[in-house]
Amino acid sequence: MERKGISRRDFIKGAAAGTIGMATMGVLGACSQSSTSADDIKWDKEAEVVIVGGGGTGVAAAAQAAMDGAQVLILEKAGIAGGTTNYSGGVMQASSTKYQKDFTDYKDDTPENHFQLWLRAGEGLVDEDLVKDLAYGAPDHIEWLSGMGLKFTSVYGHSDIPYIDKNLFADRIHVYEGGGGHGGGVPMVTAMLDSALSNGAVIEYDTEVTELVTNDSGEVVGVVATQDGKSINVKAKKGVILASAGIDNNKQMAKELAPQQFWAISNGVPMCAETDTGDGIRMAMEIGAAVCGFGGTIDFCGKTGASTDNRVPHFPAFIVNAKGKRFVNEDATYAYHYRAIFQQESQFGAPTYMIFGESSLSDEFARWTKESLDKDLAEGAVLQGNTIQELADKIGVDSENLSATLATWNAESAEGKDSQFDRTTGLKPISGPFYAYKNTAFNLGAIGGVKINTDAQAIDTNGEVIPRLYAGGLNAGGWIGPYYPGSGTAIIGTVHWGRKAGAHAAKLTSL
């Protein structure tokens, strides 16, 4: 079926490029599937398992499929492997590992507790089977990576989520040698890629996959790609794995599918690979794949690193909206409170600010020194007021409200409590001069993608498996909820869903 002369493929491509409004994409479920047909096609290359994308998920899939004896070809859009995983800390969450027992006080933690925490953080919007599969599979991935030479050196925990039972929390974030900071994903990517290559996998760079190829039975049997300025057809004798990340840098798709991602990359600091433009999601949709899990993002405060983990408590500071009022627990895990920042800024059409005082600088965990504050004041990144009323005028918020907010904060924090939002750290009175930092989202990607089952098989809009098509990592949706639940979730997901896809595809009978 065509839509007013526009094919399903062109309709979705136009939407992804911004030439056609995606608000009407709900009707696509009624359209017949469209893809390049395998009939009479001339294949330029072939492999048993073809992987679209050589980031963390792609190399995990390649390593597992190659270990299982499959002939693997990775097609990577960029000139290097790793994608956004390279920019991450490379840390990953898992429970009940020997490292957790050795490095923490959590000797009896269980995958069930981990699953229940992730499920609650999903706020009823996640696929329970996917979340459970990930939580229970995570410990094995730590051992798998250890066998590739990664040396795990410490384990810590993420910050609070106010409404979740504290008994479900534990230190689960595993750090390996060379990981834990910006760019810390490189050692893990290197280890998995080396394993894949040593088992016969091949990776070809500067190769952009543009279409999926299906046969008359609806099986995905290959891809169309651009390489060296030419279009090539690559046959996948067992299956195709989509591992090309999310819609991180595609503003049009983000605006229609994930408004917080659109907000973050429009107003904040994008930190994802430039090649993350939703290609895999778009191609899967073209042949009828369902998508799910859109809405949340991986946003954090790059200026302060506030609430990125439980080792560094928040310092005495609070966040206010355009009315000068607090609206969130500031020491809750970073993406939780950044979701609230997004909602408030969208509602009022104005920035939110982190408010602190001269007294805050003497706190053990202060994020500014006298020198760094002077620099930010000179550059205008931080504004100063000798009184709270003067600061309110400078940032354009109601001075009476901001004064009342400060008074409530000081009265309650002097007693070590926060009756409004149940904050537990950094509860100390704040005195002037006073300072305001405009909150700025540093963005590590969108949440949401192709709907999958626990074997990472892509699911169509009728709830059926699309034969020989897989999606994993942040190319897939449904396993993370409406906000990112804490560091190490995405990376363990890239490994888990990459391995699941690679293992399942490797077992298929070749066409």
FENDA-V718098 format. One record per residue. N is the residue number from 1. SS is DSSP state (~ for helix, > for strand, _ for the rest). OMEGA is omega as a letter, one per 40 degrees, with the letter a starting at -180 (NA if undefined). D_LAST is the distance of its C-alpha to the last C-alpha in whole Angstrom. Layout:
n: [N	N]
ss: [SS	SS]
omega: [OMEGA	OMEGA]
d_last: [D_LAST	D_LAST]
//
This chain:
n: [1	2	3	4	5	6	7	8	9	10	11	12	13	14	15	16	17	18	19	20	21	22	23	24	25	26	27	28	29	30	31	32	33	34	35	36	37	38	39	40	41	42	43	44	45	46	47	48	49	50	51	52	53	54	55	56	57	58	59	60	61	62	63	64	65	66	67	68	69	70	71	72	73	74	75	76	77	78	79	80	81	82	83	84	85	86	87	88	89	90	91	92	93	94	95	96	97	98	99	100	101	102	103	104	105	106	107	108	109	110	111	112	113	114	115	116	117	118	119	120	121	122	123	124	125	126	127	128	129	130	131	132	133	134	135	136	137	138	139	140	141	142	143	144	145	146	147	148	149	150	151	152	153	154	155	156	157	158	159	160	161	162	163	164	165	166	167	168	169	170	171	172	173	174	175	176	177	178	179	180	181	182	183	184	185	186	187	188	189	190	191	192	193	194	195	196	197	198	199	200	201	202	203	204	205	206	207	208	209	210	211	212	213	214	215	216	217	218	219	220	221	222	223	224	225	226	227	228	229	230	231	232	233	234	235	236	237	238	239	240	241	242	243	244	245	246	247	248	249	250	251	252	253	254	255	256	257	258	259	260	261	262	263	264	265	266	267	268	269	270	271	272	273	274	275	276	277	278	279	280	281	282	283	284	285	286	287	288	289	290	291	292	293	294	295	296	297	298	299	300	301	302	303	304	305	306	307	308	309	310	311	312	313	314	315	316	317	318	319	320	321	322	323	324	325	326	327	328	329	330	331	332	333	334	335	336	337	338	339	340	341	342	343	344	345	346	347	348	349	350	351	352	353	354	355	356	357	358	359	360	361	362	363	364	365	366	367	368	369	370	371	372	373	374	375	376	377	378	379	380	381	382	383	384	385	386	387	388	389	390	391	392	393	394	395	396	397	398	399	400	401	402	403	404	405	406	407	408	409	410	411	412	413	414	415	416	417	418	419	420	421	422	423	424	425	426	427	428	429	430	431	432	433	434	435	436	437	438	439	440	441	442	443	444	445	446	447	448	449	450	451	452	453	454	455	456	457	458	459	460	461	462	463	464	465	466	467	468	469	470	471	472	473	474	475	476	477	478	479	480	481	482	483	484	485	486	487	488	489	490	491	492	493	494	495	496	497	498	499	500	501	502	503	504	505	506	507	508	509	510	511]
ss: [_	_	>	_	_	>	_	~	~	~	~	~	~	~	~	~	~	_	_	_	_	~	~	~	~	~	~	~	~	~	_	_	_	_	_	>	>	_	_	_	_	_	_	_	>	>	>	>	>	>	>	>	_	_	>	~	~	~	~	~	~	~	~	~	~	~	~	_	_	_	_	>	>	>	>	_	_	_	_	_	_	>	~	~	~	~	~	_	_	_	_	>	>	_	_	_	_	~	~	~	~	~	~	_	_	_	_	_	_	_	~	~	~	~	~	~	~	~	~	~	~	_	_	_	_	_	_	~	~	~	~	~	~	~	~	~	~	~	~	~	~	~	~	~	~	~	~	_	_	_	_	>	>	>	>	>	_	_	_	>	_	_	_	_	_	~	~	~	_	_	_	_	>	>	>	>	_	_	_	_	_	_	_	_	_	~	~	~	~	~	~	~	~	~	~	~	~	~	_	_	_	>	>	>	_	_	>	>	>	>	>	>	>	>	_	_	_	_	_	>	>	>	>	>	>	>	>	_	_	>	>	>	>	>	>	>	>	>	>	>	>	>	_	_	_	_	_	_	_	_	~	~	~	~	~	~	~	_	~	~	~	~	~	~	~	~	~	_	>	>	_	_	_	_	_	_	_	_	~	~	~	~	~	~	~	~	_	_	>	_	>	>	_	_	_	_	>	>	>	>	>	_	_	_	_	_	_	_	_	_	_	_	_	_	_	_	_	>	>	>	_	_	_	_	_	>	_	_	_	_	_	>	_	~	~	~	~	~	~	~	~	~	~	~	~	~	~	~	_	_	_	_	>	>	>	>	>	~	~	~	~	~	_	_	_	_	_	_	_	~	~	~	~	~	~	~	~	~	~	_	_	>	>	>	>	_	_	~	~	~	~	~	~	~	~	_	_	_	~	~	~	~	~	~	~	~	~	~	~	~	~	~	~	_	_	_	_	_	_	_	_	_	_	_	_	_	_	_	_	_	_	_	_	>	>	>	>	>	_	_	>	>	>	>	>	>	_	_	>	>	>	>	_	_	_	_	>	>	>	>	_	_	_	_	>	>	>	>	>	>	>	_	~	~	~	>	>	_	_	_	_	_	_	_	_	_	_	_	~	~	~	~	~	~	~	~	~	~	~	~	~	~	~	~	~	~	_	_	_	_	_]
omega: [i	a	i	i	i	i	i	a	a	i	a	i	i	i	a	a	i	a	i	a	a	i	a	a	i	a	a	i	a	a	i	i	a	i	i	a	i	a	i	a	i	a	i	i	i	i	i	i	i	a	a	i	a	i	a	a	a	a	i	i	a	a	a	a	i	i	a	i	a	i	a	i	i	i	a	a	a	a	i	i	i	a	a	i	i	a	a	i	a	a	a	a	i	i	i	i	i	i	i	i	a	a	a	i	a	a	a	i	a	i	i	i	i	i	a	i	i	a	i	i	i	i	i	a	i	i	a	a	i	a	i	i	i	a	a	i	a	a	a	a	i	i	i	i	i	i	i	i	i	a	a	a	a	i	i	a	i	a	a	i	a	a	a	i	a	i	i	a	i	i	a	a	a	a	i	i	a	i	i	i	a	a	a	i	a	a	i	i	a	a	a	i	i	i	i	a	a	i	i	i	i	i	i	a	i	a	a	i	a	a	i	i	i	i	a	i	a	i	i	a	i	a	i	a	i	a	a	i	a	i	i	i	a	a	i	a	i	a	i	i	i	a	a	i	a	a	a	a	i	a	a	i	i	a	a	a	a	a	i	i	i	i	a	a	i	a	a	a	i	a	a	i	a	a	i	a	i	a	a	i	i	a	i	i	a	i	i	i	i	i	a	i	a	i	a	i	i	a	i	i	a	i	a	a	a	i	i	i	a	i	a	i	i	i	a	i	i	a	i	i	a	i	a	a	i	a	a	i	a	i	i	a	a	a	i	a	i	i	i	i	i	a	a	a	i	a	a	a	a	a	i	a	i	a	i	a	i	i	a	a	i	i	a	a	i	a	i	i	i	a	a	i	i	i	a	i	a	a	i	i	i	i	a	i	i	i	i	i	i	i	i	i	a	a	i	i	a	a	i	i	a	i	i	i	i	a	i	i	a	a	a	a	i	i	i	a	i	a	a	a	i	i	a	a	i	a	i	i	a	i	a	e	a	a	i	i	i	a	a	a	i	a	i	i	i	i	i	a	a	i	a	i	a	i	a	i	i	a	a	a	i	i	a	i	i	a	i	i	a	i	a	a	a	i	a	i	i	a	i	a	a	i	a	a	i	a	i	i	a	a	i	i	i	a	a	a	i	a	a	i	a	a	a	a	a	a	a	i	a	i	NA]
d_last: [28	30	33	36	34	32	28	27	25	28	30	29	29	32	33	32	34	37	37	37	38	35	38	37	33	33	33	29	28	29	28	24	21	21	18	17	15	12	14	15	14	15	14	16	14	11	11	9	11	13	17	19	22	24	27	27	25	22	23	24	20	19	22	20	17	18	20	18	16	13	13	15	16	19	20	24	26	29	31	30	28	30	31	33	33	35	37	38	40	37	38	36	37	37	39	41	40	42	43	44	46	48	48	49	51	48	48	47	44	41	38	39	42	40	38	41	42	39	39	42	42	39	42	40	37	34	31	33	30	29	32	33	29	30	34	33	30	32	34	31	30	34	34	30	32	35	33	32	35	36	40	41	45	46	45	46	46	46	49	50	48	51	50	48	50	51	50	46	47	46	46	42	41	40	41	40	42	42	41	43	44	42	40	39	36	35	36	33	30	31	31	27	26	28	26	23	24	25	22	20	19	20	22	23	26	27	24	24	21	22	19	16	13	12	11	13	12	13	10	11	8	11	15	18	20	24	24	28	29	26	23	19	16	13	10	8	5	7	9	13	16	19	22	24	27	29	32	34	35	35	38	37	34	36	39	38	35	37	41	42	39	41	44	44	42	45	48	47	45	41	40	36	34	35	31	31	31	28	25	23	25	25	21	20	23	22	20	22	22	25	27	30	32	34	38	39	39	39	43	46	49	49	52	53	50	52	50	47	48	50	52	54	56	56	60	63	61	60	58	60	58	60	63	64	62	60	57	55	55	54	54	51	47	47	44	46	49	47	46	50	51	48	49	53	53	51	53	56	55	57	56	56	58	58	62	64	67	69	70	66	66	68	65	63	60	61	58	61	64	67	65	62	64	66	63	61	65	66	62	62	59	62	65	68	71	74	74	71	73	73	69	68	70	68	64	65	65	68	70	72	68	67	71	70	67	68	71	69	67	70	71	68	67	71	70	67	65	63	63	61	58	58	58	59	59	61	64	67	69	69	72	72	72	69	65	62	59	57	53	50	47	45	41	38	36	35	34	31	28	24	25	23	23	23	20	20	18	19	21	22	25	25	24	21	18	15	12	10	14	16	20	23	26	28	25	25	28	30	31	34	37	39	40	39	41	41	40	37	35	33	32	32	29	27	27	26	24	22	22	21	18	17	17	15	12	12	12	9	7	4	0]
//
